[in-house]
Amino acid sequence: MAGHSKWANIQHRKGRQDAKKGKISTRLIKEITVAAKLGGGEVAANPRLRLAVEKARDQNIAKDTIESAIKRGSGQLEGAHYDEIRYEGYGFGGAAIIVDTMTDNRTRTVADVRHAFSKYGGSMGTEGSVAFMFKHCGQFVFPPGTSEEKLMDAALEAGAEDVAANDDGSVEVLCGPNDFAAVKAGLEKAGFEAAIAEVGMKPLNPVELSVEDSARMQKLLDALEDCDDVQEVYTSAVLAE
């Protein structure tokens, strides 16, 4: 079987995301709107909103656009009403998939997600069928060559829960979702900049796929990510290099 590298998978995913920056901007505006709706429009007091705003700034989204999204979410401006809906299912090799969406039309969204699963060989499951296979957490990934010992000292000082080295030499730092901003600030202060820094769903038992299944799985993941209402797609699959 071909080699499997978590770092290679992460870089591949990051590259595909960079190629879809236009869509990422749309998703971030939705995330800002919903975060403001659920937790209020005060950025400093709303961790989810603060993270969304930081990501929007990293994507060079205009300040006025960000402020308008916050105002729509907090009820100061009229705008679309979005519901958060999670879909769960399976891909190839028994790998689990979570699809997080934000939508103003539930019928359209479920039809699009179901179509992507069925067309590309996956299967939709019921609510809760795979979510227990993931952990909701803050995750930072650093490239091979990063000093695990120095990173561990900085991470634990910043409030992280765990630091783990992968077989390919990359290093991961995990923290609670609400501790993400504090840990990120602490790591950056110590001179560590993560290649990936996000709050999401980390698979508890990754599934390594063959080259053939990896290619088919990638088509399924791409189809799901291309659905207009999809915000994030998480999988337990580790694709072959």
KEKOLKE-94430 format. One record per atom (N, C-alpha, C): x, y, z; residue in one letter. Coordinates in steps of 0.02 Angstrom, whole numbers, padded with zeros to 5 digits, always signed. Atoms other than C-alpha are relative to their C-alpha. Layout:
N
XYZa;...
END
This chain:
241
+00042-00060+00000m;+00000+00000+00000m;+00044+00062+00000m;-00038-00062+00002a;+00060+00176-00035a;+00004+00031+00069a;-00010-00031-00065g;+00123+00283+00108g;-00057+00048+00018g;+00049-00046-00025h;+00009+00386+00216h;+00034+00051+00045h;-00032-00053-00039s;+00065+00553+00287s;-00052+00051+00021s;+00048-00050-00023k;-00042+00665+00396k;+00019+00069-00026k;-00023-00066+00023w;+00064+00814+00347w;-00016+00009-00075w;+00016-00004+00071a;+00042+00775+00161a;-00075+00011-00010a;+00073-00008+00004n;-00146+00760+00187n;-00020+00072+00018n;+00016-00068-00022i;-00151+00927+00277i;+00020+00051-00053i;-00023-00046+00051q;-00049+01016+00144q;-00044-00004-00062q;+00044+00011+00058h;-00158+00940+00007h;-00067+00035+00012h;+00063-00032-00017r;-00315+00998+00096r;+00005+00076-00001r;-00009-00072-00001k;-00245+01172+00123k;+00006+00028-00070k;-00006-00022+00069g;-00199+01185-00060g;-00067+00003-00036g;+00067+00002+00031r;-00374+01137-00114r;-00043+00057+00027r;+00037-00055-00028q;-00447+01265+00005q;+00022+00067-00030q;-00025-00062+00029d;-00334+01402-00063d;-00026+00010-00070d;+00025-00005+00069a;-00397+01361-00237a;-00074+00019-00002a;+00072-00016-00003k;-00575+01394-00178k;-00011+00062+00044k;+00003-00058-00046k;-00545+01563-00093k;-00066+00038-00007k;+00063-00036+00009g;-00701+01641-00170g;-00055-00031+00041g;+00052+00035-00037k;-00811+01509-00093k;+00014+00004+00076k;-00017-00006-00071i;-00716+01518+00072i;-00024+00067+00028i;+00023-00066-00022s;-00757+01703+00082s;-00075+00000+00014s;+00072+00005-00010t;-00943+01666+00062t;-00016-00039+00063t;+00012+00040-00059r;-00935+01533+00196r;+00017+00039+00064r;-00019-00038-00059l;-00846+01649+00317l;-00051+00054+00017l;+00052-00050-00013i;-00978+01784+00296i;-00060-00033+00033i;+00055+00037-00032k;-01111+01655+00338k;+00018-00016+00073k;-00022+00018-00067e;-01010+01598+00489e;-00002+00060+00046e;+00001-00061-00041i;-00991+01777+00552i;-00072+00017+00018i;+00071-00016-00011t;-01179+01806+00532t;-00031-00045+00054t;+00029+00047-00048v;-01227+01649+00628v;+00032+00006+00068v;-00034-00008-00064a;-01095+01673+00762a;-00025+00062+00037a;+00026-00061-00031a;-01159+01850+00794a;-00072-00012+00024a;+00069+00015-00019k;-01338+01785+00799k;-00002-00040+00064k;+00002+00045-00057l;-01298+01650+00927l;+00033+00028+00062l;-00039-00023-00057g;-01171+01739+01036g;+00006+00075+00008g;-00003-00073-00004g;-01198+01924+01007g;+00054+00029-00045g;-00044-00032+00048g;-01107+02050+00900g;+00064+00030+00028g;-00061-00026-00031e;-00970+02096+01025e;+00057-00050-00011e;-00052+00047+00020v;-00814+02016+00950v;+00041-00025+00060v;-00042+00019-00057a;-00712+02017+01111a;-00034-00049+00047a;+00037+00042-00047a;-00850+01928+01208a;-00028-00063-00032a;+00029+00056+00037n;-00893+01798+01075n;+00057-00038-00035n;-00057+00036+00028p;-00754+01669+01043p;-00011-00025-00071p;+00014+00025+00067r;-00838+01594+00891r;+00003+00056-00051r;+00000-00058+00045l;-00864+01765+00812l;+00071+00026-00009l;-00069-00025+00004r;-00685+01817+00853r;+00041-00042-00048r;-00037+00045+00044l;-00616+01664+00764l;-00021+00011-00073l;+00025-00011+00068a;-00727+01693+00611a;+00026+00065-00029a;-00024-00065+00022v;-00676+01875+00601v;+00075-00003-00016v;-00072+00008+00013e;-00491+01829+00613e;+00011-00035-00067e;-00007+00036+00063k;-00511+01705+00470k;-00019+00044-00059k;+00022-00045+00053a;-00604+01835+00367a;+00054+00051-00015a;-00054-00048+00010r;-00464+01959+00393r;+00059-00033-00036r;-00054+00037+00034d;-00337+01827+00341d;-00015-00008-00075d;+00021+00007+00070q;-00437+01809+00178q;-00008+00068-00033q;+00004-00069+00026n;-00430+01999+00154n;-00071+00021-00016n;+00069-00023+00008i;-00618+02018+00168i;-00006+00070+00029i;+00004-00071-00018a;-00662+02203+00178a;-00032+00009+00069a;+00025-00015-00067k;-00693+02276+00351k;-00075+00015-00001k;+00071-00017+00005d;-00862+02346+00295d;-00043-00063-00009d;+00036+00063+00012t;-00916+02173+00235t;-00007-00039+00065t;+00001+00035-00065i;-00870+02096+00403i;-00049+00033+00048i;+00045-00036-00046e;-00961+02231+00501e;-00073-00008-00020e;+00070+00010+00023s;-01117+02212+00394s;-00025-00068+00019s;+00020+00068-00018a;-01119+02024+00425a;-00015-00004+00075a;+00011-00001-00073i;-01105+02055+00613i;-00067+00033+00015i;+00062-00036-00013k;-01248+02179+00607k;-00061-00040-00022k;+00056+00043+00022r;-01358+02059+00508r;-00013-00055+00051r;+00008+00054-00049g;-01325+01921+00632g;-00029+00023+00066g;+00023-00026-00065s;-01358+02030+00784s;-00066+00038-00006s;+00066-00030+00008g;-01520+02098+00709g;-00001+00073-00015g;-00002-00071+00014q;-01461+02273+00669q;-00014+00016-00074q;+00015-00007+00071l;-01483+02245+00481l;-00042-00059-00022l;+00039+00054+00028e;-01606+02142+00380e;+00045-00046-00041e;-00040+00046+00039g;-01536+01986+00298g;-00028-00070+00003g;+00022+00069+00002a;-01552+01801+00264a;+00006-00032+00069a;-00001+00039-00062h;-01591+01684+00410h;+00029-00069-00015h;-00033+00063+00013y;-01473+01535+00415y;-00010-00049+00058y;+00002+00054-00049d;-01498+01370+00505d;+00063-00043-00008d;-00057+00047+00002e;-01352+01257+00552e;-00027-00071+00000e;+00021+00070+00004i;-01379+01077+00500i;+00061-00044-00013i;-00056+00048+00009r;-01258+00931+00515r;-00027-00064-00031r;+00015+00064+00032y;-01264+00779+00401y;+00059-00047+00013y;-00052+00049-00015e;-01168+00619+00435e;-00005-00059-00049e;+00002+00057+00045g;-01119+00472+00329g;+00067-00034-00006g;-00061+00039+00010y;-00986+00356+00262y;+00025+00007-00072y;-00031+00001+00066g;-00865+00357+00117g;+00026-00070-00014g;-00030+00064+00018f;-00746+00219+00062f;+00041-00027+00058f;-00040+00032-00052g;-00658+00094+00174g;-00028+00008+00070g;+00030-00010-00065g;-00780+00129+00314g;+00016+00067+00032g;-00018-00066-00027a;-00714+00308+00335a;-00063+00042+00011a;+00057-00041-00019a;-00836+00424+00422a;+00006+00070-00030a;+00002-00068+00027i;-00890+00594+00355i;-00052+00040+00038i;+00047-00049-00029i;-00970+00744+00440i;-00003+00059-00047i;+00011-00058+00045v;-01045+00883+00333v;-00038+00053+00039v;+00033-00055-00035d;-01084+01046+00421d;-00024+00052-00051d;+00028-00047+00048t;-01200+01164+00328t;-00033+00060+00036t;+00041-00057-00021m;-01282+01335+00347m;-00046+00016-00059m;+00046-00006+00056t;-01438+01360+00245t;-00062+00041+00017t;+00064-00034-00006d;-01592+01466+00216d;-00054-00041-00035d;+00048+00045+00035n;-01675+01319+00125n;+00020-00072+00014n;-00019+00067-00022r;-01666+01151+00213r;-00013-00053-00055r;+00017+00049+00052t;-01750+01057+00069t;+00054-00002-00053t;-00053-00003+00050r;-01620+01116-00056r;+00064-00032+00026r;-00064+00022-00028t;-01475+01078+00059t;+00003-00076+00007t;-00001+00072-00010v;-01522+00900+00105v;+00000-00036-00067v;+00001+00031+00067a;-01557+00861-00079a;+00070+00003-00031a;-00068-00007+00029d;-01385+00927-00131d;+00049-00048+00034d;-00046+00043-00037v;-01293+00832+00006v;-00014-00073-00015v;+00018+00069+00016r;-01388+00671-00025r;+00022-00020-00070r;-00020+00013+00069h;-01355+00684-00212h;+00076-00012-00005h;-00073+00008+00001a;-01167+00705-00183a;+00021-00067+00029a;-00016+00065-00031f;-01160+00554-00067f;-00016-00057-00048f;+00021+00057+00041s;-01257+00441-00185s;+00037-00002-00067s;-00033-00002+00066k;-01174+00498-00348k;+00072-00025+00003k;-00072+00016-00004y;-00997+00472-00284y;+00016-00057+00047y;-00015+00063-00033g;-01016+00309-00190g;-00002+00001+00076g;+00006-00002-00072g;-01047+00366-00012g;-00070-00019+00022g;+00067+00014-00026s;-01197+00337+00100s;-00014+00045+00059s;+00020-00043-00056m;-01289+00456+00215m;-00023-00043+00059m;+00022+00035-00060g;-01317+00400+00393g;-00050+00042+00038g;+00047-00036-00042t;-01436+00454+00529t;+00037+00048+00047t;-00031-00048-00047e;-01405+00594+00654e;+00034-00038+00057e;-00037+00032-00054g;-01270+00540+00776g;+00035-00064-00020g;-00028+00064+00021s;-01214+00392+00671s;+00076-00002-00001s;-00073-00001+00001v;-01033+00449+00657v;+00030+00055+00044v;-00027-00057-00037a;-01017+00607+00763a;+00041-00022+00061a;-00036+00024-00060f;-00958+00504+00913f;+00071-00022-00017f;-00068+00019+00022m;-00804+00457+00809m;+00047+00060-00006m;-00039-00061+00006f;-00743+00637+00815f;+00000+00038+00066f;-00004-00042-00060k;-00689+00759+00950k;-00002+00073-00022k;+00004-00071+00014h;-00740+00942+00943h;+00055+00035+00040h;-00057-00028-00035c;-00581+01036+00984c;+00035+00053-00043c;-00045-00044+00035g;-00456+01169+00937g;+00061-00041-00020g;-00055+00040+00025q;-00316+01098+00830q;+00051+00044-00035q;-00055-00035+00033f;-00147+01168+00779f;+00048-00053-00027f;-00046+00049+00030v;-00032+01074+00660v;+00063+00037-00023v;-00064-00030+00016f;+00153+01114+00642f;+00041-00048-00044f;-00034+00041+00050p;+00269+01052+00503p;+00054-00045+00031p;-00056+00042-00022p;+00398+00912+00519p;+00062+00043+00013p;-00060-00038-00018g;+00555+00975+00603g;-00012+00047+00059g;+00017-00042-00058t;+00463+01075+00737t;+00023-00036+00064t;-00022+00029-00063s;+00539+01047+00909s;-00060-00017+00044s;+00057+00022-00040e;+00411+00943+01002e;+00007+00023+00073e;-00011-00018-00070e;+00490+00981+01171e;-00014+00074+00013e;+00011-00072-00009k;+00492+01171+01149k;-00074+00018-00012k;+00070-00013+00015l;+00318+01169+01072l;-00044-00022+00058l;+00040+00025-00056m;+00251+01065+01216m;+00002+00049+00058m;-00006-00048-00055d;+00318+01188+01345d;-00044+00061-00013d;+00039-00060+00016a;+00238+01335+01254a;-00075-00015-00001a;+00070+00018+00006a;+00075+01243+01221a;-00033-00009+00068a;+00028+00013-00066l;+00048+01184+01399l;-00004+00065+00041l;+00001-00065-00033e;+00092+01357+01464e;-00060+00042-00024e;+00055-00039+00030a;-00041+01429+01347a;-00068-00029+00016a;+00063+00030-00018g;-00174+01309+01409g;-00024-00057-00044g;+00019+00056+00043a;-00172+01168+01281a;-00011-00063+00041a;+00015+00063-00034e;-00236+00995+01326e;+00051-00054-00017e;-00042+00055+00021d;-00117+00886+01227d;+00046+00022-00057d;-00048-00010+00055v;+00035+00887+01111v;+00022-00069-00023v;-00017+00067+00025a;+00070+00739+00998a;+00039+00005-00065a;-00040+00004+00061a;+00202+00699+00867a;-00027-00056-00044a;+00022+00051+00048n;+00147+00606+00710n;+00060-00036-00030n;-00053+00041+00029d;+00247+00472+00620d;+00040+00037-00053d;-00034-00036+00054d;+00289+00593+00479d;+00040+00060+00026d;-00039-00054-00029g;+00368+00717+00600g;-00039+00064+00015g;+00041-00058-00016s;+00227+00843+00606s;-00024-00005+00073s;+00019-00002-00071v;+00165+00896+00779v;-00068+00034+00006v;+00067-00028-00010e;-00014+00929+00835e;-00008+00024+00072e;+00019-00026-00066v;-00076+01034+00980v;-00076+00003+00002v;+00073+00000-00008l;-00254+01010+01044l;-00020+00040+00061l;+00025-00038-00057c;-00357+01120+01157c;-00076+00000-00002c;+00072-00007-00001g;-00537+01150+01209g;-00022+00054-00049g;+00023-00050+00048p;-00641+01248+01083p;+00001+00071+00027p;+00002-00067-00028n;-00662+01395+01200n;+00068+00027+00020n;-00068-00021-00017d;-00475+01399+01237d;+00041+00016-00062d;-00038-00006+00063f;-00426+01414+01054f;+00036+00067-00006f;-00031-00066+00009a;-00393+01602+01051a;+00058+00010+00047a;-00054-00009-00049a;-00288+01600+01209a;+00060-00043-00017a;-00056+00044+00019v;-00184+01451+01152v;+00035+00025-00062v;-00029-00028+00061k;-00158+01527+00980k;+00044+00059+00016k;-00039-00059-00019a;-00099+01690+01057a;+00064-00020+00036a;-00058+00022-00038g;+00017+01598+01176g;+00053-00032-00044g;-00048+00032+00046l;+00096+01493+01038l;+00035+00051-00044l;-00030-00051+00043e;+00123+01644+00927e;+00049+00043+00039e;-00044-00039-00042k;+00200+01740+01071k;+00066-00037+00011k;-00060+00041-00009a;+00322+01595+01093a;+00037-00013-00065a;-00034+00006+00064g;+00367+01603+00909g;-00022-00058-00044g;+00025+00057+00039f;+00264+01457+00843f;-00060+00022-00042f;+00055-00015+00045e;+00153+01484+00691e;-00024-00064-00033e;+00026+00063+00025a;+00041+01338+00644a;-00016+00004-00075a;+00021+00004+00069a;+00014+01283+00465a;-00075-00005-00005a;+00072+00005-00005i;-00164+01239+00513i;-00019+00018+00072i;+00026-00019-00066a;-00256+01322+00658a;-00075+00009-00006a;+00072-00002+00009e;-00441+01289+00675e;-00036-00034+00058e;+00045+00036-00045v;-00585+01235+00785v;-00043-00045-00044v;+00037+00045+00043g;-00664+01081+00710g;-00010-00068+00031g;+00013+00068-00022m;-00698+00895+00721m;+00059-00044-00018m;-00059+00042+00010k;-00544+00786+00743k;-00019-00074+00005k;+00017+00072-00003p;-00565+00600+00700p;+00039-00035+00055p;-00033+00037-00054l;-00527+00486+00847l;+00036-00061-00025l;-00030+00060+00028n;-00485+00335+00739n;+00007+00007-00076n;-00010-00010+00072p;-00413+00384+00569p;+00002-00066-00038p;+00003+00060+00042v;-00440+00259+00427v;+00044+00011-00061v;-00045-00006+00058e;-00298+00235+00301e;-00031-00035-00060e;+00030+00027+00060l;-00363+00209+00124l;+00052-00020-00051l;-00043+00019+00055s;-00286+00123-00026s;+00002+00056-00051s;-00005-00051+00052v;-00234+00224-00178v;-00067+00007-00038v;+00064-00001+00038e;-00394+00175-00271e;-00055+00031+00041e;+00052-00028-00042d;-00509+00214-00125d;+00013+00073+00016d;-00016-00070-00012s;-00416+00376-00092s;-00024+00045-00057s;+00021-00039+00058a;-00450+00437-00268a;-00076+00008-00001a;+00074-00003+00000r;-00635+00394-00254r;-00025+00042+00059r;+00020-00039-00058m;-00646+00470-00081m;+00010+00074-00013m;-00012-00071+00015q;-00570+00633-00143q;-00055+00029-00043q;+00055-00023+00042k;-00705+00646-00277k;-00063+00012+00041k;+00058-00008-00043l;-00839+00621-00145l;+00007+00062+00044l;-00011-00058-00043l;-00763+00750-00028l;-00005+00065-00040l;+00005-00059+00042d;-00745+00875-00171d;-00073+00017-00017d;+00070-00010+00018a;-00927+00850-00221a;-00039+00029+00060a;+00033-00026-00059l;-00984+00881-00042l;+00020+00072+00014l;-00024-00067-00012e;-00875+01034-00022e;-00026+00051-00051e;+00024-00044+00052d;-00941+01105-00185d;-00074+00018+00007d;+00070-00018-00012c;-01121+01107-00121c;-00003+00071+00029c;+00002-00071-00018d;-01171+01289-00099d;-00007+00013+00074d;+00015-00013-00070d;-01230+01273+00080d;+00047-00034+00049d;-00047+00036-00043v;-01087+01167+00146v;+00054+00048+00027v;-00052-00041-00032q;-00972+01254+00271q;+00065-00039+00010q;-00060+00041-00014e;-00853+01114+00322e;-00016-00073-00012e;+00005+00072+00007v;-00823+00932+00281v;+00057-00031+00039v;-00050+00035-00040y;-00732+00821+00406y;-00003-00075-00016y;-00002+00071+00014t;-00676+00643+00376t;+00052-00035+00042t;-00051+00040-00035s;-00584+00505+00466s;+00048-00032-00049s;-00043+00030+00050a;-00503+00454+00302a;+00069+00033-00002a;-00068-00024+00015v;-00315+00469+00280v;+00016-00025-00070v;-00009+00017+00070l;-00282+00474+00094l;+00071-00020-00015l;-00066+00024+00019a;-00137+00381+00015a;+00035+00054-00041a;-00039-00050+00038e;+00003+00490-00056e;+00005-00020-00072e;
END
